[in-house]
């Protein structure tokens, strides 16, 4: 937690895109918890580690179907 008491959660959507969001709030529509909470800095570090391919999942799927 930060000095202000802010605590964050990491969210992910169906496209495999990540975001951080205040933990005290429910995730917005289309987003779900990725299983990590902590300070803003810790959440950002987690996202940097796990989100290594910035392409949306729909593009990855399309490219794999077309053999690229």
Sine and cosine of phi, psi and omega as CSV:
sin_phi,cos_phi,sin_psi,cos_psi,sin_omega,cos_omega
0.00,0.00,0.53,-0.85,0.05,-1.00
-1.00,0.09,0.10,-1.00,0.01,-1.00
-0.86,0.52,-0.51,0.86,-0.01,-1.00
-0.99,0.16,-0.08,1.00,-0.01,-1.00
1.00,0.05,0.10,1.00,-0.02,-1.00
-0.94,0.33,0.69,-0.72,0.01,-1.00
-0.72,-0.69,0.67,-0.75,-0.12,-0.99
-0.85,-0.52,0.32,-0.95,0.12,-0.99
-0.79,-0.61,0.49,-0.87,0.07,-1.00
-1.00,-0.04,0.73,-0.68,0.03,-1.00
-0.91,-0.41,0.39,-0.92,0.08,-1.00
-0.64,-0.77,0.53,-0.85,0.05,-1.00
-0.93,-0.37,-0.02,-1.00,-0.05,-1.00
-0.91,0.41,-0.31,0.95,0.03,-1.00
-1.00,0.04,0.01,1.00,0.00,-1.00
0.98,0.21,0.32,0.95,0.03,-1.00
-1.00,-0.02,0.60,-0.80,-0.07,-1.00
-0.94,-0.34,0.42,-0.91,0.05,-1.00
-0.43,-0.90,0.34,-0.94,0.15,-0.99
-0.94,-0.34,0.49,-0.87,-0.16,-0.99
-0.50,-0.87,0.57,-0.82,0.05,-1.00
-0.83,0.56,0.77,-0.64,-0.07,-1.00
-0.91,0.41,-0.41,0.91,-0.04,-1.00
-0.97,0.26,-0.21,0.98,-0.01,-1.00
-0.97,-0.26,0.51,-0.86,0.10,-1.00
-0.94,0.34,0.53,-0.85,0.05,-1.00
-0.88,0.47,0.57,-0.82,0.07,-1.00
-0.92,0.40,0.27,-0.96,0.03,-1.00
-0.82,0.58,0.69,-0.72,0.02,-1.00
1.00,0.01,-0.05,1.00,0.00,-1.00
-0.85,-0.52,0.47,-0.88,0.06,-1.00
-0.63,-0.77,0.36,-0.93,0.03,-1.00
-0.90,0.44,0.63,-0.77,0.02,-1.00
-0.99,-0.12,0.05,1.00,0.06,-1.00
1.00,0.01,0.29,0.96,0.01,-1.00
-0.71,-0.70,0.75,-0.66,0.11,-0.99
-0.75,-0.66,0.40,-0.92,0.04,-1.00
0.27,-0.96,-0.35,-0.94,0.05,-1.00
-0.93,0.36,0.26,-0.97,0.05,-1.00
-0.84,0.54,-0.68,0.73,0.00,-1.00
-0.90,0.44,-0.71,0.70,0.00,-1.00
-0.90,0.44,-0.65,0.76,0.02,-1.00
-0.91,0.41,-0.65,0.76,0.03,-1.00
-0.89,0.45,-0.67,0.74,0.05,-1.00
-0.88,0.47,-0.67,0.74,0.03,-1.00
-0.87,0.49,-0.72,0.69,0.01,-1.00
-0.87,0.49,-0.69,0.73,0.03,-1.00
-0.86,0.51,-0.56,0.83,-0.01,-1.00
-0.97,0.23,-0.62,0.78,-0.13,-0.99
-0.99,-0.11,-0.42,0.91,-0.06,-1.00
-0.99,-0.14,0.99,0.16,-0.10,-0.99
-0.99,-0.11,-0.25,0.97,0.02,-1.00
-0.85,-0.52,0.95,-0.32,-0.10,-0.99
-0.97,0.24,-0.14,0.99,-0.01,-1.00
-0.93,0.37,0.67,-0.74,0.10,-1.00
-0.89,0.46,0.52,-0.86,-0.05,-1.00
-0.84,0.54,-0.58,0.82,0.00,-1.00
-0.89,0.46,-0.58,0.82,0.04,-1.00
-0.95,0.32,-0.67,0.74,0.05,-1.00
-0.85,0.53,-0.72,0.69,0.00,-1.00
-0.89,0.46,-0.70,0.71,0.00,-1.00
-0.88,0.48,-0.69,0.72,-0.01,-1.00
-0.91,0.40,-0.60,0.80,0.00,-1.00
-0.94,0.33,-0.55,0.84,0.04,-1.00
-0.94,0.35,-0.54,0.84,-0.03,-1.00
-1.00,0.01,0.01,1.00,0.07,-1.00
0.98,0.21,0.39,0.92,0.00,-1.00
-1.00,-0.09,0.00,0.00,0.00,0.00
